[in-house]
Amino acid sequence: MGYDYDLVVIGVGPAGEKGAAQAAYFGKRVACIERAQEPGGAAVHTGTLPSKTLRETAIFLSGFRQRELYGLSVELNTDLAVPKLLSRKNAVRELEVARIKWNLERHSVPTLTGAAHFVDPHTVEIVGTGTPRRVTSEVFLVATGSRPHHPPDIPFDDEDVDDSDTILQIDRLPKKMLVVGGGVIGCEYASMFAAMHVDVTLVEGRPRLLSFLDVEIAERLRGAMNSLGVTFHLGRTTRSIQRVPGRGIVTTLDDGLEIEAEKVLASSGRSGWTDGMGLEALGVGVDKRGTIKVDGDYRTAVPSIYAAGDVIGFPALASTSMEQARVAVCHAFGFTYKRQVSHLLPFGIYTIPEVSCIGFSEEAAAEKKLDVVVGRGFYRENARGKIVGDKDGVIKLVVDRKTKKLLGCHCIGERASELVHVGQAVMLLDGTIDAFIEMVFNYPTLGEMFKYAAYDALGAIARASR
């Protein structure tokens, strides 16, 4: 049977774009379907890029980096802050949308606008503004992404109760803000608004922030955010969130404490965007949060349907989504080019300060009964760290005591999400910290801290061997 296309990709976010380009690069006939008017998905329009752009703009507008470095007193014009924030976000979005369109066009991949519904394993019906049309394909890649989860006890119908999408539509800077949820998104926005002199309170049900982080790094982040002005209520949950006349939005915690705020950001995780696609009727496994179940090759229970990106759940990062889609396409068509996603996945958290990590934390290594030591390099002892005014940043290495192999790299501070890749490269090559000793680093650079963290680890190995 002849199909209209070899591959149809549903959703043009990071996973969809890269999966489509990968197949087209190897000569496959590819088309994309996108429900929105512009490609990019949450990464471009409501998540990754907008929030990171807002972060950089907030740091600039607030004079955050300059306050301690030059002893300046910076006055933030709150009337101008939001328009400046939004204009920069929109500029970056438009540039990235143009790049995605150019990438698909140069690979001769058309984009069909509308919502896709599966008719059978090789056919979808596209419903848009015009007459519905049907498209057939040998293989489908579902990359529809995710959207904020809305627990029923949170009044999202109130204009001042936001999720991680609607917070980007703010029209003013509030004086007081409550963030519910101390995950990645909650911490990022809490630090961002605090840098702009908003009185921020963060409530998190777990006893510490970001439980997947190395404990020391998570505690350093909490301390840094506290210095920004963020008030924490850890190990607490919300009993109710409601508007009270004359008091704004009042949140009552499980211990009875009431917190008043002009704005509430409820960061309650995300759900896969699979509604109305007809996947379950074909036998594709979809859980109660809309997450599609896939095997190690990113194939669903229906052989012709693959899925990648946020719609398949953890880790739900733009970086991993791209790689998952490439691997899915290579498996679907038997390409030998890329057969698996690396087991080493870096995490970047764009708080103020940045945090990034890869591999074993000190605690995870101990749980695995690995014999490890740690080495640290401090920004305050690094020439570039002194130049940029970062006194609190740290690079922490987790090292096998006997073999000196690098097992984990954890960074907090200026450019942490860039620095972690130095550790990642050594780990991917199964290297030891001797690599850092042998390397010649530009001076002055933050990267030079890897050498001194390695020396610190060697000292710890020597002390443990006595």
C-alpha positions as CSV (number, residue, x, y, z in Angstrom):
1,M,0.0,0.0,0.0
2,G,1.3,3.5,-0.9
3,Y,1.2,6.2,1.8
4,D,1.2,9.9,1.4
5,Y,4.3,10.2,3.5
6,D,7.0,8.0,5.0
7,L,6.8,9.9,8.3
8,V,4.2,12.3,9.7
9,V,5.3,14.2,12.9
10,I,2.5,15.5,15.1
11,G,3.7,18.5,17.0
12,V,6.5,20.8,16.0
13,G,8.3,21.5,19.3
14,P,12.0,20.5,19.9
15,A,11.2,16.7,19.4
16,G,9.0,17.2,16.4
17,E,11.4,19.5,14.5
18,K,14.5,17.4,15.1
19,G,12.7,14.1,14.3
20,A,11.3,15.5,11.0
21,A,14.7,16.9,10.0
22,Q,16.4,13.6,10.8
23,A,14.1,11.6,8.6
24,A,14.2,14.1,5.8
25,Y,18.0,14.2,5.9
26,F,18.1,10.5,5.0
27,G,15.7,11.0,2.1
28,K,12.3,10.2,3.7
29,R,9.1,12.0,2.7
30,V,8.1,13.9,5.8
31,A,5.3,16.2,6.8
32,C,4.5,17.9,10.2
33,I,1.1,18.6,11.8
34,E,0.9,21.5,14.2
35,R,-2.3,22.7,16.0
36,A,-0.8,26.2,16.8
37,Q,-0.4,28.9,14.3
38,E,3.4,28.9,14.8
39,P,5.8,26.0,15.4
40,G,8.0,25.7,18.5
41,G,5.7,24.2,21.1
42,A,6.1,25.0,24.8
43,A,9.9,25.3,24.5
44,V,9.5,28.4,22.3
45,H,6.2,29.9,23.3
46,T,5.5,29.2,27.0
47,G,8.4,27.4,28.6
48,T,12.1,26.9,28.0
49,L,13.1,30.0,26.0
50,P,10.6,32.5,27.3
51,S,11.4,31.8,31.0
52,K,15.2,31.8,30.3
53,T,14.8,35.1,28.4
54,L,12.8,36.6,31.2
55,R,15.5,35.5,33.6
56,E,18.3,37.2,31.7
57,T,16.1,40.3,31.2
58,A,15.2,40.4,34.9
59,I,18.8,40.2,35.9
60,F,19.7,43.0,33.6
61,L,16.8,45.3,34.5
62,S,17.2,44.8,38.2
63,G,21.0,45.4,38.1
64,F,21.4,42.2,40.1
65,R,24.9,41.4,38.8
66,Q,26.1,44.9,39.3
67,R,24.7,45.6,42.8
68,E,27.5,43.8,44.6
69,L,30.2,44.1,41.9
70,Y,30.2,47.8,41.7
71,G,28.4,48.8,44.8
72,L,25.7,50.4,42.8
73,S,22.2,51.3,44.1
74,V,19.9,50.2,41.3
75,E,16.3,51.5,41.2
76,L,13.9,49.2,39.3
77,N,11.2,51.1,37.4
78,T,8.3,48.6,37.9
79,D,6.2,50.4,35.3
80,L,8.7,49.8,32.6
81,A,9.9,46.3,33.8
82,V,7.0,44.2,32.5
83,P,6.9,45.8,29.0
84,K,10.7,45.4,28.7
85,L,10.5,41.8,29.9
86,L,7.7,40.9,27.4
87,S,9.3,42.7,24.5
88,R,12.6,40.8,24.8
89,K,10.7,37.5,25.3
90,N,8.7,38.1,22.1
91,A,11.8,39.1,20.1
92,V,13.6,35.8,21.0
93,R,10.4,33.8,20.2
94,E,10.1,35.4,16.8
95,L,13.7,34.6,15.9
96,E,13.4,31.0,17.0
97,V,10.1,30.5,15.1
98,A,11.8,31.8,12.0
99,R,14.8,29.4,12.5
100,I,12.4,26.4,12.9
101,K,10.5,27.3,9.7
102,W,13.8,27.7,7.8
103,N,15.1,24.4,9.1
104,L,11.9,22.5,7.9
105,E,11.8,24.4,4.6
106,R,15.4,23.5,3.8
107,H,14.6,19.9,4.4
108,S,11.5,20.2,2.2
109,V,9.1,19.3,5.1
110,P,5.7,20.9,4.8
111,T,3.7,21.9,8.0
112,L,0.0,21.2,8.0
113,T,-2.0,23.3,10.5
114,G,-4.7,21.7,12.6
115,A,-5.4,19.1,15.3
116,A,-4.7,15.5,14.4
117,H,-7.0,12.5,15.3
118,F,-6.0,8.9,14.5
119,V,-8.4,7.1,12.2
120,D,-6.3,3.9,12.1
121,P,-2.6,3.1,12.7
122,H,-1.6,4.7,9.3
123,T,-4.2,7.5,9.0
124,V,-4.9,10.7,10.7
125,E,-7.6,13.3,10.1
126,I,-6.6,16.9,10.5
127,V,-9.2,19.4,11.7
128,G,-8.3,23.0,11.3
129,T,-10.1,26.1,10.0
130,G,-11.0,24.5,6.6
131,T,-12.4,21.2,5.5
132,P,-11.0,18.2,7.4
133,R,-8.4,16.2,5.5
134,R,-6.9,12.8,5.9
135,V,-3.2,12.0,5.6
136,T,-1.6,8.6,5.5
137,S,1.9,7.6,6.6
138,E,4.0,4.6,7.1
139,V,5.2,5.9,10.5
140,F,3.9,8.5,12.9
141,L,5.9,10.3,15.6
142,V,3.7,11.9,18.3
143,A,5.5,14.9,19.8
144,T,2.6,16.9,21.1
145,G,4.3,18.0,24.3
146,S,2.6,18.9,27.6
147,R,0.7,21.5,29.3
148,P,0.4,22.6,33.0
149,H,-1.5,20.2,35.3
150,H,-4.4,21.9,37.1
151,P,-5.3,20.2,40.4
152,P,-9.0,20.8,41.1
153,D,-8.4,22.5,44.5
154,I,-6.5,25.4,42.9
155,P,-8.7,28.3,41.5
156,F,-7.0,28.8,38.1
157,D,-10.1,30.7,37.0
158,D,-9.0,33.6,39.1
159,E,-7.0,36.0,37.0
160,D,-4.3,36.3,39.7
161,V,-3.7,32.6,40.1
162,D,-1.3,31.5,37.3
163,D,0.3,28.3,36.0
164,S,3.7,28.2,34.3
165,D,2.1,29.2,31.0
166,T,-0.1,32.1,32.1
167,I,2.5,33.7,34.3
168,L,4.2,34.8,31.1
169,Q,1.2,37.0,30.4
170,I,1.6,39.2,33.5
171,D,0.8,42.9,33.0
172,R,2.4,44.2,36.1
173,L,5.0,43.2,38.8
174,P,3.1,42.3,42.0
175,K,4.4,43.4,45.4
176,K,3.8,40.0,46.9
177,M,3.8,36.7,45.2
178,L,3.3,33.1,46.4
179,V,4.8,30.2,44.6
180,V,3.2,26.8,45.3
181,G,5.7,24.0,44.4
182,G,9.4,24.0,44.8
183,G,10.2,22.0,41.6
184,V,12.4,23.4,38.8
185,I,9.7,25.8,37.4
186,G,8.7,27.1,40.8
187,C,12.3,27.7,41.9
188,E,13.2,29.4,38.6
189,Y,10.3,31.9,38.8
190,A,10.7,32.5,42.5
191,S,14.3,33.6,42.1
192,M,13.5,35.6,39.0
193,F,10.7,37.6,40.6
194,A,12.8,38.0,43.8
195,A,15.6,39.5,41.8
196,M,13.1,42.2,40.6
197,H,12.3,43.1,44.3
198,V,9.0,41.1,44.5
199,D,8.3,39.8,48.0
200,V,8.3,36.0,47.2
201,T,7.1,33.2,49.4
202,L,7.6,29.6,48.2
203,V,5.7,26.6,49.6
204,E,6.9,23.1,49.0
205,G,5.5,19.8,50.4
206,R,8.8,18.1,50.5
207,P,11.4,18.8,53.2
208,R,13.9,20.2,50.8
209,L,14.2,21.8,47.3
210,L,14.7,19.7,44.2
211,S,15.3,16.3,45.8
212,F,17.1,15.0,42.7
213,L,20.0,17.4,43.3
214,D,23.1,16.8,45.4
215,V,22.1,17.8,48.9
216,E,24.9,20.3,49.3
217,I,24.1,22.0,46.0
218,A,20.4,22.1,46.8
219,E,21.2,23.7,50.2
220,R,23.5,26.2,48.6
221,L,20.6,27.1,46.2
222,R,18.2,27.5,49.0
223,G,20.6,29.8,50.8
224,A,21.2,31.9,47.6
225,M,17.5,32.3,47.0
226,N,16.9,33.2,50.6
227,S,19.6,35.9,50.2
228,L,17.5,37.2,47.2
229,G,14.6,37.6,49.6
230,V,12.6,34.3,49.0
231,T,10.8,33.1,52.1
232,F,10.5,29.3,52.3
233,H,7.9,27.0,53.9
234,L,9.3,23.6,53.3
235,G,7.5,20.4,54.3
236,R,4.2,22.3,54.1
237,T,1.2,21.9,51.8
238,T,-1.7,24.2,51.0
239,R,-5.1,23.7,52.6
240,S,-6.9,26.3,50.5
241,I,-6.3,29.1,48.0
242,Q,-9.0,31.7,47.7
243,R,-9.6,35.4,47.0
244,V,-10.6,37.4,50.1
245,P,-12.0,40.9,49.7
246,G,-9.5,43.5,50.9
247,R,-6.7,40.9,51.3
248,G,-6.1,39.6,47.8
249,I,-5.3,35.9,47.3
250,V,-5.1,34.2,50.7
251,T,-3.4,30.8,50.9
252,T,-3.9,28.7,54.0
253,L,-1.2,26.1,54.8
254,D,-1.7,22.8,56.5
255,D,-0.5,24.2,59.8
256,G,-3.1,27.1,59.6
257,L,-0.7,29.8,58.5
258,E,-2.3,32.3,56.2
259,I,-0.3,34.0,53.4
260,E,-1.6,37.0,51.5
261,A,-0.4,37.7,48.0
262,E,-1.3,39.7,44.9
263,K,-0.2,36.8,42.6
264,V,-0.1,33.0,43.1
265,L,2.0,30.8,40.8
266,A,0.9,27.2,41.2
267,S,3.6,24.9,39.7
268,S,1.9,21.5,39.9
269,G,3.7,19.6,37.2
270,R,2.6,19.0,33.6
271,S,0.3,16.6,31.7
272,G,0.8,15.0,28.3
273,W,-1.1,16.7,25.5
274,T,-3.0,13.7,24.1
275,D,-6.6,14.7,24.4
276,G,-8.8,13.9,21.4
277,M,-6.1,12.1,19.5
278,G,-7.8,8.7,19.5
279,L,-4.7,6.9,20.7
280,E,-6.3,4.7,23.3
281,A,-8.8,3.4,20.7
282,L,-5.9,2.0,18.7
283,G,-4.3,0.3,21.7
284,V,-1.6,3.0,22.5
285,G,-1.0,3.1,26.3
286,V,-1.8,6.5,27.8
287,D,-1.8,7.1,31.6
288,K,-4.1,9.3,33.6
289,R,-1.8,12.3,33.1
290,G,-1.9,11.9,29.4
291,T,1.6,10.4,29.2
292,I,2.2,8.0,26.3
293,K,3.9,4.7,27.2
294,V,6.8,3.7,24.9
295,D,9.5,1.1,24.8
296,G,13.3,1.6,24.7
297,D,13.1,2.6,21.1
298,Y,10.3,5.1,21.7
299,R,7.7,2.9,20.0
300,T,4.2,2.5,21.4
301,A,2.2,-0.7,21.5
302,V,1.1,0.1,17.9
303,P,4.2,-0.6,15.7
304,S,3.6,2.3,13.3
305,I,3.3,5.0,16.1
306,Y,6.3,6.4,18.0
307,A,6.4,9.1,20.6
308,A,9.0,11.4,22.0
309,G,9.5,14.5,24.2
310,D,7.4,15.8,27.0
311,V,4.4,13.7,26.0
312,I,6.2,10.5,27.2
313,G,7.1,12.0,30.6
314,F,10.3,12.2,32.5
315,P,12.8,13.8,32.0
316,A,10.7,16.2,29.8
317,L,13.7,18.4,28.8
318,A,14.0,20.1,25.5
319,S,17.6,18.6,25.2
320,T,16.5,15.0,25.8
321,S,13.3,15.4,23.7
322,M,15.4,16.3,20.6
323,E,17.6,13.2,21.1
324,Q,14.6,10.9,21.8
325,A,13.0,12.0,18.5
326,R,16.2,11.4,16.5
327,V,16.6,7.9,18.0
328,A,12.9,7.1,17.4
329,V,13.2,8.0,13.7
330,C,16.4,6.0,13.3
331,H,14.8,2.9,14.8
332,A,11.6,3.3,12.7
333,F,13.5,3.3,9.4
334,G,16.5,1.2,10.3
335,F,19.1,4.0,10.1
336,T,22.3,3.1,11.9
337,Y,23.1,6.8,12.5
338,K,21.9,7.2,16.1
339,R,20.5,4.2,18.0
340,Q,20.2,5.4,21.6
341,V,20.0,8.4,23.9
342,S,23.1,8.8,26.0
343,H,22.7,7.5,29.5
344,L,24.4,10.7,30.8
345,L,21.8,13.4,30.9
346,P,22.7,16.9,32.1
347,F,20.1,18.9,34.0
348,G,20.1,22.7,33.8
349,I,18.1,24.7,36.3
350,Y,17.9,28.4,35.4
351,T,17.5,29.8,38.9
352,I,19.5,32.7,40.2
353,P,22.1,31.4,40.6
354,E,22.1,28.7,37.9
355,V,22.4,25.0,38.8
356,S,23.5,22.2,36.6
357,C,24.4,18.6,37.3
358,I,25.2,15.2,35.6
359,G,25.9,11.8,37.0
360,F,26.0,10.6,40.6
361,S,25.4,13.0,43.5
362,E,27.4,12.3,46.7
363,E,24.3,10.8,48.3
364,A,23.4,8.6,45.4
365,A,26.9,7.3,45.3
366,A,26.7,6.4,48.9
367,E,23.4,4.6,48.5
368,K,25.0,2.5,45.7
369,K,27.9,1.8,48.2
370,L,30.4,3.3,45.9
371,D,33.7,4.3,47.4
372,V,34.0,8.0,46.4
373,V,35.6,11.3,47.4
374,V,34.6,14.8,46.4
375,G,36.6,17.7,45.1
376,R,35.5,21.3,45.0
377,G,36.5,24.4,43.0
378,F,35.2,27.7,44.4
379,Y,34.3,30.8,42.3
380,R,35.7,33.0,45.1
381,E,39.2,31.5,44.6
382,N,39.0,31.8,40.8
383,A,40.2,34.9,39.0
384,R,37.2,35.0,36.6
385,G,34.8,34.3,39.5
386,K,36.2,37.4,41.2
387,I,35.8,39.5,38.0
388,V,32.1,38.6,37.5
389,G,31.5,39.0,41.3
390,D,30.3,35.5,42.0
391,K,31.5,34.7,45.6
392,D,29.3,31.7,46.3
393,G,29.5,29.5,43.2
394,V,31.0,26.0,43.4
395,I,32.0,23.1,41.1
396,K,31.8,19.8,42.9
397,L,33.2,16.6,41.5
398,V,32.2,13.1,42.7
399,V,35.2,10.8,42.1
400,D,35.8,7.0,42.4
401,R,38.5,6.8,45.1
402,K,40.4,3.8,43.6
403,T,40.2,4.5,39.9
404,K,39.9,8.3,39.9
405,K,37.0,8.1,37.4
406,L,34.7,11.0,37.4
407,L,31.2,9.8,38.4
408,G,29.4,13.1,38.9
409,C,29.7,16.8,38.2
410,H,27.6,19.5,40.1
411,C,27.8,23.2,39.4
412,I,26.1,26.2,41.0
413,G,26.9,29.7,40.0
414,E,27.4,31.9,36.9
415,R,27.3,29.8,33.7
416,A,26.8,26.5,35.6
417,S,24.7,25.1,32.7
418,E,27.6,25.7,30.3
419,L,30.4,24.5,32.7
420,V,28.7,21.1,33.4
421,H,29.5,20.0,29.8
422,V,33.2,20.0,30.6
423,G,32.5,17.3,33.2
424,Q,30.1,15.6,30.9
425,A,32.7,15.2,28.1
426,V,35.1,13.5,30.5
427,M,32.4,11.2,31.9
428,L,31.2,10.3,28.4
429,L,34.8,9.2,27.5
430,D,35.0,7.2,30.7
431,G,37.8,9.5,31.9
432,T,39.4,10.2,35.2
433,I,40.1,13.5,36.9
434,D,43.7,13.3,35.6
435,A,42.2,14.8,32.4
436,F,41.6,18.0,34.3
437,I,45.1,18.0,35.7
438,E,46.6,17.6,32.2
439,M,44.3,20.2,30.5
440,V,45.5,23.7,29.9
441,F,42.7,26.1,30.6
442,N,42.4,29.7,29.3
443,Y,43.2,32.2,32.0
444,P,41.1,33.7,33.5
445,T,38.1,31.4,33.0
446,L,35.6,29.7,35.2
447,G,36.5,26.4,33.5
448,E,39.9,26.5,35.3
449,M,38.0,25.6,38.5
450,F,37.8,22.0,37.2
451,K,41.6,21.7,37.6
452,Y,41.5,22.9,41.2
453,A,38.5,20.7,42.0
454,A,40.5,17.8,40.6
455,Y,43.5,18.7,42.8
456,D,41.1,18.9,45.8
457,A,39.8,15.4,45.0
458,L,43.3,14.0,44.7
459,G,44.0,15.4,48.1
460,A,41.0,13.6,49.5
461,I,42.1,10.4,47.8
462,A,45.6,10.8,49.4
463,R,44.1,11.4,52.9
464,A,41.8,8.4,52.6
465,S,44.7,6.2,51.7
466,R,46.8,7.0,54.7
